[in-house]
Amino acid sequence: MKKKLTPFSVVSTIILAVLTVIFVFPFYWIMTGAFKTQADAVSIPPQWFPSAPTIEQFERLIVQNPALQWLLNSVLISLITMLAVCFISSLAGYVLAKKRFYGQKILFGVFIMAMALPKQVILVPLVRLISMMNLHDTLAAVIMPLIGWPFGIFLMKQFSENIPGELLESARIDGCGEFRTFASIAFPIVKPGFAALAIFTFINTWNEYFMQLVMLSSRKNLTIALGVATLQAELSTNYGLIMAGAALAAVPIVTVFLLFQKYFTQGITMGAVKG
């Protein structure tokens, strides 16, 4: 049975289509600009599609700059941070949701307040601490401050609230330890939230320009975001090269989102439903 068209559905469809074009257009412009020559990239009127597609800009990006090293640094930082945040947050969220101990509500309140604390507030002591540990200008200097993410703990606590207490009690009666109870009973239930947090963490870490800018300085240790920024500073007129770097930086994050989109949607949906 066909749905009856209503003025609301027609208008909402048109609005969604327009918004889709607006949000997709910058990505399209970067991807097509990466295959343009410098002359085509700055031509007026602009070329909406490369008249003579070329990979010259990618060759210059990789040969004249350590772009692949930058990309590898970004992938390593994002993956390690994602795994660490998901592991720590899932355990902490489970404890805060299903365990009862003195100061539990106060501790959770501290995490909530930490979510509203800008990174700039703790920047000076954080930099001093990293310097004292001799970790400045290393990938670890970017990873360590991002591992304790209060939002991850908050998100996993909300998912852990849905774990039936009867299942946990049955596992204890059967002789399961705490970690085995979490791995066998709790984790399968909060897995959608775990997947959603993994995507959130990967995207957040990949786009964490500020922390990378403060902690990294040597050219070989830069991430792809910082590397593209240096190209813009040194070669401000070579828009084709800059777009090639932006395209290289965008491909992994888009790929991750497309591969895990189902788990992301499922995690958000389940997190919004209580019962």
Secondary structure, 3 states (H helix, E strand, C coil): CCCCCCHHHHHHHHHHHHHHHHHHHHHHHHHHHCCCCHHHHCCCCCCCCCCCCCCHHHHHHHHCCCHHHHHHHHHHHHHHHHHHHHHHHHHHHHHHHHCCCCCHHHHHHHHHHHHCCCHHHHHHHHHHHHHHCCCCCCHHHHHHHHHCCHHHHHHHHHHHCCCCHHHHHHHHHCCCCHHHHHHHHHHHHHHHHHHHHHHHHHHHHHCCHHHHHHHCCCHHHCCHHHHHHHHHHHCCCCHHHHHHHHHHHHHHHHHHHHHCHHHHHHHHHHHHCCC
